[in-house]
Amino acid sequence: MKAVEELTDDERVALFPIVLSEYNPEWAVWFDEEKVRIEQLLNMEDIAGITHYGSTSVPGLMAKPTIDILLEINENADIEKFIASFPPSEYICLRQSSTPNSQTPHLMFLKGYTPTGFAERVFHIHVRYPGDWDELYFRDFLIKHPDTAAEYAALKRKLKEQYEHDRDGYTEAKGGFIREVSARARKEV
């Protein structure tokens, strides 16, 4: 059986489609447990914050059952040592391409992707330097505005039908809504 990293793009798309689930209050518990795991793995002097965000952090909101975690690390953290702290048997490290003046170390860790599909618990750990993140404004706005959260849920249901096997397309198609709501959220602060 191939490791997840060895799968072709077509195999990966077939094995990991867009899945939406009704809100599960256990998602908050899963975040708390994974946060403890991350704290055990890392030198806490390198960590500025660990935050649950994304749709699974909004009570009552339908979501892909993937726990998004914002892991803010201090800018002086040794990136290679940091990466080595995540056991490859549990986490897949994705290095993203760098852009000048970026506020991110260009890292993401995936957990819960197996050669046979998703595990019960799936995590996306987004590694960034401390900053002012639209994703947190978006989350907080949805929590405060259930009507906007309901609009977002309807959009996700519609897009799931269109992009079930195109994760990038699904994410991109939500982008305009997310940017518009994030702009509104910033004005409320």
C-alpha positions in Angstrom: 0.0 0.0 0.0 1.3 3.5 -1.0 2.0 6.1 1.6 -0.2 9.2 1.3 2.8 11.2 0.0 3.3 8.7 -2.8 -0.2 8.9 -4.2 -0.8 10.5 -7.6 -3.0 13.6 -7.8 -5.8 11.5 -9.2 -5.6 8.9 -6.4 -5.4 11.7 -3.8 -8.5 13.5 -5.2 -10.5 10.2 -5.2 -9.4 9.3 -1.7 -9.9 12.7 -0.1 -13.1 14.3 -1.5 -14.8 17.3 0.0 -17.0 16.0 2.9 -19.4 18.2 4.9 -20.8 17.3 8.3 -23.3 18.8 10.6 -21.7 20.6 13.6 -20.1 18.2 16.1 -19.4 19.6 19.6 -16.6 17.0 19.9 -14.6 19.1 17.4 -13.7 21.6 20.3 -12.5 18.6 22.4 -10.4 17.3 19.5 -8.8 20.7 19.1 -8.0 20.7 22.9 -6.5 17.3 22.7 -4.4 18.1 19.6 -3.2 21.3 21.2 -1.9 19.3 24.2 -0.2 17.0 21.7 1.5 19.9 19.9 2.6 21.4 23.2 4.2 18.1 24.1 6.1 17.9 20.8 7.4 21.5 20.6 9.7 23.8 22.6 7.0 26.1 24.0 9.5 29.0 23.9 9.0 28.9 20.1 5.2 29.1 20.4 3.3 32.4 20.4 -0.1 30.9 20.2 -2.3 27.9 19.2 -5.8 28.7 18.1 -8.8 26.8 16.8 -10.3 28.4 13.7 -12.2 27.5 10.6 -15.8 26.2 10.4 -15.2 23.5 13.1 -14.6 26.4 15.6 -18.1 28.0 15.0 -20.8 26.3 17.1 -23.7 25.0 15.0 -21.9 25.5 11.6 -21.7 22.7 9.0 -18.1 22.0 8.2 -15.6 19.8 6.6 -14.7 17.7 9.6 -11.2 19.0 9.6 -9.8 20.9 12.6 -7.9 24.0 11.4 -5.3 25.1 13.9 -3.4 28.3 13.7 0.1 27.6 15.2 1.9 30.9 15.6 5.6 30.5 16.1 8.1 33.1 17.1 10.2 34.5 14.3 13.5 33.2 15.8 12.3 29.6 15.9 14.6 27.2 14.1 12.4 26.0 11.3 14.3 22.7 10.6 14.3 21.8 14.3 10.6 22.7 14.5 9.8 20.5 11.5 11.8 17.6 13.0 9.6 17.8 16.2 6.6 16.5 14.3 6.8 12.7 13.9 6.4 11.8 10.2 4.4 8.8 11.2 1.7 11.1 12.5 2.1 14.3 10.4 2.6 15.2 6.8 4.7 18.3 6.4 3.8 20.5 3.5 6.3 23.3 2.6 4.7 26.0 0.6 6.5 28.3 -1.7 7.8 31.5 -0.2 6.9 35.1 -1.1 8.9 38.2 -0.3 7.8 40.0 2.9 5.5 37.2 3.9 4.3 36.7 7.4 4.4 32.9 7.3 7.2 30.3 7.5 5.4 28.5 4.7 4.6 25.4 6.6 1.5 23.3 7.1 1.1 19.9 8.8 -1.6 17.5 8.0 -2.7 14.7 10.4 -5.4 12.1 9.7 -4.7 11.4 6.1 -4.2 7.6 5.6 -3.5 5.4 2.6 -7.2 4.3 2.8 -8.8 7.7 3.3 -9.5 10.1 6.2 -9.0 9.0 9.8 -11.7 9.8 12.3 -9.9 12.9 13.3 -8.3 15.2 10.7 -6.2 18.2 11.4 -4.6 21.0 9.3 -2.0 22.8 11.3 -1.2 26.2 9.7 2.2 27.5 10.9 2.6 31.3 10.8 4.4 34.0 12.6 2.4 36.1 15.0 0.1 38.5 13.2 -3.3 39.9 12.5 -5.2 37.1 10.8 -8.4 37.5 8.8 -9.4 33.9 9.5 -9.8 34.8 13.2 -12.0 37.9 12.3 -14.0 35.7 10.0 -14.5 33.0 12.7 -15.6 35.6 15.3 -18.0 37.3 12.9 -19.7 34.0 12.1 -20.1 33.2 15.8 -21.7 36.7 16.4 -23.8 36.6 13.3 -25.8 33.3 12.8 -27.5 34.6 9.7 -24.1 35.1 8.0 -23.0 31.6 9.2 -26.2 30.2 7.7 -25.4 31.9 4.3 -21.9 30.4 4.5 -23.3 26.9 5.2 -25.6 27.2 2.2 -22.7 28.3 0.0 -20.6 25.4 1.2 -23.4 22.9 0.4 -23.7 24.3 -3.1 -20.0 24.3 -3.7 -19.5 20.8 -2.4 -21.7 19.5 -5.2 -19.7 21.4 -7.8 -16.2 20.8 -6.3 -16.4 17.5 -4.5 -13.2 16.3 -6.0 -11.4 19.6 -6.4 -10.2 20.9 -3.0 -8.4 23.9 -4.5 -11.5 24.9 -6.5 -13.7 24.6 -3.5 -11.5 26.8 -1.4 -11.1 29.3 -4.2 -14.8 29.5 -4.8 -15.4 30.4 -1.1 -12.8 33.1 -1.2 -14.9 36.0 -2.3 -17.5 35.4 0.5 -14.7 35.0 3.1 -12.9 38.2 2.0 -16.2 40.2 2.1 -17.2 38.9 5.5 -13.7 39.4 6.8 -13.7 43.0 5.7 -17.1 43.5 7.5 -15.6 41.9 10.6 -12.6 44.2 10.7 -15.0 47.2 10.6 -16.8 45.9 13.7 -13.6 45.7 15.8 
